[in-house]
Amino acid sequence: MNIENIKQPFIEIFPGDFSGNTMQRNTPKVLFSIVSTVGFDHPELIAFNEKLSQEIGLGTFHKKDLSFLAATNLPNYIKTYSTAYAGHQFGNWAGQLGDGRAIFAGEIAQDAGKKTEIQWKGAGATPYSRHADGRAVLRSSVREYLMSEAMFHLKIPTTRALSLCFTGENVVRDIMYSGNPQEEKGAVVVRTAESFLRFGHFELISAQREYETLKKLTNFTIENYFPEIKSANEDKYKEFFSEVCKRTADLMVEWFRVGFVHGVMNTDNMSVLGLTIDYGPFSMMDEYDLNFTPNTTDLPGRRYAFGKQGQISQWNLWQLANALFPLINDEKFLEEALNNYGTYFWKSHDEMLCRKFGFDSIQNGDEEFFTNWQGLMHELQLDYTLFFNELEKSRNEEDVNFSSVSYSILDEAAITKLDHFMKAYQKRLLENKISRSESLELMKKSNPKFILRNYLLYECIEEINNGNDEMLKKLTQALEKPYEEIFPEFSVKRPSGYDDVSGCSMLSCSS
């Protein structure tokens, strides 16, 4: 790897705290702090994303690169830092948060002005660790490494993972916050993104009334990541907010398309670039349930349930609007932009469902069709991904077995309801103005054959803990082609034995 390509323009643009003091503390009037990685004596490489490394200009891995990937014995020219931000957590203002266990190496400049930021997760404490140790466990690191790449290959905007390493030390965690902490293997992930800027970066500065710095940060963001914004006057801030709204809505629709549930959509976990960021208690949905949340911390209110992700993203945008108000200073515009968000989201959502069903456009009566379908899915406990795979088989005149994709036993009444639905579906297909083959192509592009289910991640983590990386290799191969069925054994519903397993169906923010 050519780590000399990593530069640090962020430090040049925004003066920060250069003391190098990583003690947890408030850092008013500071956007970032210089910190040191903890360093590990016996790191070991678990996985390296060679394709991503080539893509972003770091090149081929060599054994000597392990020290960099494990944030150990770094070159003197790399000045590591972490950023300060704030946020609303579960609907409440939490004040300063910041990168508690994420430490930046810098960024790589690529062709056409594109940049890629590089950071470690789990490389030690920062001023924003809130008395935590800044480490990461293998369990959560494997989940992020694999899931971020799975989302990328599903064509969903996301941060990505470059490498996964054992740190050689054990870390103590209470996985379910039950008062039963256990030692687990430590790990560190190198993750990448065009930018890790979050709603919370803007919230913190605005809350501190640092309006000149807020303007500088917003200008920097527009100039570097929003080339479509051409306005030179104050209207650019309106365009910026509108574009963040659009990117956020597009991301939510994509989450709905594949059944992804983030689990902890606090404003500090929202990317202004519209990326999926911070993989904690996430889950791909098995049985269809709008009320499903994988996060035990989110019970019983289910604020971040699957079906609420659209409205929660709008609520989060309200908080960003409040933060940007000193620059925009137009309450009517912001209200209209946020109201338009709902209209745009639902139109995009229904267009997405049309593609999943193989419909060429929204027709009168589709809203009722979708509502009836949702009720059927929920009542019969049908697997979201596998249902559409069976539906695609029906289009190819193959044998369809909805019983195999249900988490309940389908009795005669249930089979009758499915028959009625299929008749309504066939009738609706007749309204298409595109050919049968074009309709099928819409379905194939919209409905994955493989999703990275939590039980698969759980099994993979168990195997890695036992010194076996075969499943890791198979999952990596499968997630790179999610619209093909490479390993049929992965395209099945969740085994019942995993229904109540901690770290599988039941997750916490420690996951």
N, C-alpha and C positions, 0 to 999 in steps of 0.2 A: 504494500500500500504506500502511496505517496502522500504522507500526512503533511508534507510541506505545502500542499495546496490549500491547507486550512488557514484562513485569514480571520482577523478580528475587528471588522469595521464598526460593529455595534459599540464597542468600548470607545472608539474614536468619536462617535457621534453623540453619545449620551454620557456625560461625566457621572461617575458613580463613586462608591466608597472603595478606595484602593488600599484599605488597611490590611486586607487579607485576614481579618478577624472573622472566623466562622461561628462565633458564639451566637446562639439564638437570641434575637432582639428585634425591636422595631427599628426601621431604617427610614425615618421621615425624610422627604425631599431627595430620595435616592431611588434610581430606577434599577440599579443592579449593584452587586457586590462582588469584588474579587475574592475567590475562595480557593482552597486547595483540596484536591481529591485525597481520599484517605490512604490509598495505596494498599495493595494486597501482596502478601509474600508468595502465595502459591496459586496463582490463577490458572485456570484451565479452560480452553476453548470448547464450547459445546456446539455452536453453530455459527457459520459465517455466510452472509448473503452476498455471494460473489457477483451475481447479476446486478444488484443494486450498487455495489462498490464500483463496478465498471461504469455504470450509468452516471454516477455523480462525480467521476473523475478521480477516484482513489486507487483504482487499479486492482491488481492481483494481491491476494493475501500471502504473506511470508511469515515464517515462525517469529521473526523479530517484531512483528506487528502486535503480538499478543499483549505486550506491556501497554501499548496505547489502548487497545480495546478494553483492557481491564483497568484503565485509568491509573496506571502505575509507571513510575520512572519516566515522566513526560519530558519532552524537550523544553528547554528554557524559553523558547520563543512562544510557547502556548501558555497564555495567561487565562486560566480557567475562571469562570464567573457564573453567578446565578442571578435570576431576575426577581424583582419585587412586583407583586400584584395583589389585588384584593378580590372579594367576591361575595355573592349571596349563596349561602349553603342551605339547602332545603327551605328556601324562601326567606331566610333571615340574613341580615348583613353581618358578615363575619370579620370585616376589617382586613388588615394586612394578612396575606397568606404567603404567596411566593413559592419559588422552586425549593421545596423542602428536601428533595432527594434527586433533583435533576441539576446537573452541572454542565455548562456549555464548554465545548472546545473551540468553537468559532463557526465559520461558515466557508463554503466553497463557492467561488464564482464559476458559472458555467456559460455555455453559449447563449446568445440572445438575451443576455442580462439576467438570466435565471440564477437564483442562489439556493443553496441547500445548507441549512443549519445542522450542526452535529452536537449531540449532547449525550452524556451518560446518565442513566437512571440507576441509582443504588451505589454511587461512588463516594458517599460520605455526607456529613451534615453541612448545612448552610445556615446563614442567619435566619432563614425562613422555615427551619425544620420544626419549630414549635416544640422543642424539647424531645423530638424523636432522634433516631440515630442516623438517619439518612441512608440506611442500607436498604437492600431489597432481597426478597427471598426467591428461591428458584421457582416456586409455584407461580407467583405473580409475574415473574420475568418471562417464563415460558409462554404464559398466556398472552402477554403483550407482544412478544416476538412473533408468534404464529398468527395471532388474530389481526394485527396491523397489516401483515402481508396478505392474509386472506381477504381483507377488505380491499386492498389495492387491486388484487386480481379479480375481485367482483366488480371492479370499475367504480369504486366508491372513494371519494376524496378522503385521504387519511395521512397521518404520520406513518413512517415506515421504520423497519428495524434492520440494522446493519449486522449486528452480532449479538451473541449470547454467551456469557462466560460464567463458570464457577468462580467465586472469589477465594475459595479455599478456607473460608471461615463459616461458622454457624451463626445464625441470627435468631433471636427469640421473638416469637410472635404469638398473639392470642387470636387465632384465625376467626373465631366466631364471637369474640369479646365476651367470653363466658367465664372469665376468671381462671382459665386453664392454659397459660402460656406454655409453648413448647419450642425446643430448638429445631430450626430448619436450616437446610443448606442455603448459604448466601449466593447471590448472583448479581451480575451487572449487565444491563442491556445498553448498547449504543443505538440510539434512535435518531432519525433524520426527518426533516420537514422543510418546506420552503420557508416557513416561519412558525415559531411556537407562540406568536402573539395571541393573547386571549382577551376576551371582554374585560377581564379583571385588571389588565394592565392599565386600561383607560379609566376604569372605575376608581382605582387607587389614586391616580394623579388628580382626577376631578374632585374626589372626596377631600383631598388635601388642599384644594383650591390653588393648585399649581398650574394655572391656566396657560401660561406661556410654554411650560414644558408639555402640557397636553397638546398644544398646537404643534410643537416640534415633533412629537411622537406621531401625531396623526398625519402630518406632512410627510414624514419619513415613511410611514406605512403606505400612503397613497403612491408616493414616487417609486417605491420599490416593489409593491405587490398588486397595484391596481392600475395597470397601464391604460385601461379603457377609460379612466377618468381624465378628461382633457381640460376641464375648467381651471382657470388660473386664479379666479377670485374666490370669495367665500362660498360660492355655490358648490365648490368641490367637496365640502364637508357633507352637504346634503347628498351629493352623488355617492359619496363614500358610505354613508349610512344605508342608502337604498340598495347599494350593491351588497353590503353585508347581509341585509335582509334577504335578498334574492339567493345568495349563496347558502345561507342558513336553511331557507325553505327547501332548496334543491337537495341539500344534505339529508334533511329529515325525510323527504320523499324516498330517497335512496335507502335509508334505514328501514322504512316501511316495506320497500320492495323485497328485501331479502330477509326481513324479520329480525333485524338487529335491535337489541335493547341495551342502551348505554349503561343504565343503572344509577348514574349519579351526575345528572345534568345541572350541576351548579354553574354559576356564571364564570367561575375560574376554570371550568373545564370546557368552555366554549371558545372555539377558534374564530378570529375575525376573518380568516381566509376561507371559512367553511369546510374545515378538515375535521375528521373524526380524531379526537385527541384524548389522551389519558384513559387507557384501558384498565379499568378496575373491576368492579363487580358486573361486568357485561355478560350478555348471553345471546346466542342465536335462539330464536323461539322454536320450541318443539311443537306441542299442541297449540293451536291458535287460541289466543286469549288476549283481548285488548287490555285486560286488567293485570297482565303478567308483569311482575318486577323480579329480577334476580337478586336484588339487594336486600338483605335482611334489615339493614339500617333504614330502608324505605318503608318498612311495615310499621303500623297497619295502614298508614295514609296512602301509600302507593302513588306518591307525587310523580315519580319518574317511570310509571308503568308504560308499557309498549304503546297503548292507544293515546297516551297523554303527551307524547314527545313533541307533537306539533304545537300544542298550546303552551307547553313549557318553554319551548324555544322562543315563542312570541313573548312570553313573560320576561325571559332573559333579555330579549331585544329592547323591551321597555327600560330595563336597567341600563343597557348601553346607551339608549337615547338620553336618559337622565345624565349620564356621564358626559356625553357629547354636547349637551344643550348649551354650555358656555360658548361653543364654537358655532353652533347652528342658530341658536337664539330665535327659533321659529316653532312655537308650540303647535300651531295648526299643521305645519308640514309634517312634523313627527307623528302626530296623531293619524294623519292620512296615510303616511308610510306604514305605520303599524297595522292600521285597518286593512290596507291593501295587501299586507303580508298574509292575512288569513284568506283573502280571496284567491291570491296567487297560489298559496299552499294547497288549498282544497282542489283547485282546478288541476294543478300538477299531480296531486295525489290520485285523482280519478283518472287522469290520462295514463298514469303509471299502471293502475289496475286494468285499464283497457288493454294495455300491451301484454300484461300477464295472462289475460284471458284470450288474447289473439284478436281483439277488436281494433278496428282501424281508427275509430274516433268515438267521442262521447255522443250517445244518442239519448233521446227522451226515454225515460224509464230506467236508465242505467243506475241511477241513485238507488232506486227501489231494488233492482237486481243485486247490487253490491250489499245493501243492507240485509237482504234475505240470505245471501251467501255467508255473510259474517255470522248471522244467527245460527245457520246450519253448522258452520265450522266449530263454533263454540259449543253448541249443544252436543255434537257428536264427537267432540275432542279429536278433531282431525289434525294431523301434522301439516303445518303450513307449507313447508317445502315439498314434501312428498305428495300432497294433494295435487299441486300443479304438475308434478311429474306424471301422476296418474291421468290428469286431464289431458296432458300432451299425448299420452298413449292412446286415449280415446280418439284423438284427432287422426292418429295413424291407424285407426281401426284395430288396435291391439287389445288384448284382454285387459280389463281394468278391475282392480281389486281394492276398493276403498277400505275394506275391513283390515287390510294389512297396514294402513296408514292411520288407523284410529287407536287412541289410547283407552277406548272403552269397547265393550262388546256390542256390536251393531245388531239389534234385533230386527224383526220383520218391519216394524214401524219406521225404524231408522233407514232401512233399505228403501222403503217406499218414498221417504222424503228425498233420498239421494236420486232416485229415479225421476221424481218430479223436477228436481233441480236440473238434472241432465237434459230433460226435455226443454226446459226454459232456456238452458244454455245453447242447445242446438238451434232453437228458434231465434235466439239473439244473433247467432253467427250468420244467419241468413241476411241480416241487415248490413253486413260488411260490403264495402265497395272494392275490396282488394281480393286477390285470388287466395285460394286455400293455402298454397305454398307460402305466400307472403304472410298470411296470418300465422302459420306455424313458425315462421322465422321470427316474428315478433315474440312469440312465446319462448322460443329457444334462447333468445338474447336476454330475456327478462327474468327467466326462472332458472336458478342454478340447480345443478344436479347434486352438487356437494356443498355443504355448509359445515363450518368448523364448530360442531356441537360441544357443549361443555363436558359431556361424558367422555368424548374423544380426547379433549385436552387433559382431563383428569387421568385417563389411562396413560397418556403420553408422559405426564409428569411423574407418575408412579414408576414407569419404566426407566426414565432418566435417573431418578433417585436410586434405582437399582443397577445403574451402570449400563443400561441398554438404550441405544439411540435409534433402533430400527423403526419404531413407530414415528419418531420425529422425522425421519427421512421420508416415510410413506406419506405422512400428513403434509409435509412440505411439497411433495410431488403432486398430491391431490389438490391442494389449495391453489396451485399455479394454473390449473385448468378446471375451474369450478363449474363450467357449463358443459363438462363432459363427465361421464361416469367411468373414471379410471379404476377405482376400487369399489366394486358393488357392495362390499361388506360395510362401507362407510355410508351408503345411501339407504339407511334403514332408520326406523324410529328409535328413540332412546329406550334402552332396555329397562324394564321395570325395577331392576336391582339398583338403579341409580336415582330413584325417585326422591329419596330423602338423605342423600349423602352430602355431608358438609364439604364444601370446596368443589361441588359438582352442580347439584340443583340448588343448593343453598350457599349463597356467597355473601361476603361482607366487604366493606371498603378496604379491608386488609387483603382481599383476594387479588 
